[in-house]
Amino acid sequence: MGRWRPPRKKGTPYITEAGAEALTTELKQLWKIERPKVTNDVHEAAKNGDRSENGDYIYGKKRLREIDSRVRFLTKRLDELTIVRDVPKDQSRVYFGAWVSLVDDDDKTIRYQIVGPDEFNVSEGKISVDSPIAQALLKKEIDDEIVINTPEGEKMFYIDGIEYTK
């Protein structure tokens, strides 16, 4: 059995301003700071002679490939992304960039922001617009109920609040 995997479906090409800023900062960090440092380390390691048994040289070359791959990805991805700067006119409904407060049957409140696939982080309360939860939330209003299929079964939530931040 081979390692071939079908290509992943492309994510939604939207990103918040904060997400775009974070990707740009990462790109600058990799290209301007980390890559020159690793290149210098590889150059110094190459002076030590036999490269086939030189761990610093081998690791450095591997790290350079990783950096170059990530730089290529970030450069292409930033070119095709659309930065969503404006809040929607109808702020009573859930759209991209909204902070949504959900209440479950046990009266536990969960708060999520709907963001692009390049910036989601569940531990920070940011979910991808492509996720099933976000898809169920889009265009809903306060007091609407949504049902989400989870591994434990169906869960019902009520929308308790919708907030947009500039």
Stockholm file with secondary structure:
# STOCKHOLM 1.0

chainA/1-166         MGRWRPPRKKGTPYITEAGAEALTTELKQLWKIERPKVTNDVHEAAKNGDRSENGDYIYGKKRLREIDSRVRFLTKRLDELTIVRDVPKDQSRVYFGAWVSLVDDDDKTIRYQIVGPDEFNVSEGKISVDSPIAQALLKKEIDDEIVINTPEGEKMFYIDGIEYTK
#=GR chainA/1-166 SS CCCCCCCCCCCCSEEEHHHHHHHHHHHHIIIIIIHHHHHHHHHHHHTTSCGGGCHHHHHHHHHHHHHHHHHHHHHHHHHHCEEECSCCSCTTBCCTTCEEEEEETTCCEEEEEEECTTTCBGGGTEEETTSHHHHHHTTCBTTCEEEEEETTEEEEEEEEEEECCC
#=GC SS_cons         CCCCCCCCCCCCSEEEHHHHHHHHHHHHIIIIIIHHHHHHHHHHHHTTSCGGGCHHHHHHHHHHHHHHHHHHHHHHHHHHCEEECSCCSCTTBCCTTCEEEEEETTCCEEEEEEECTTTCBGGGTEEETTSHHHHHHTTCBTTCEEEEEETTEEEEEEEEEEECCC
//
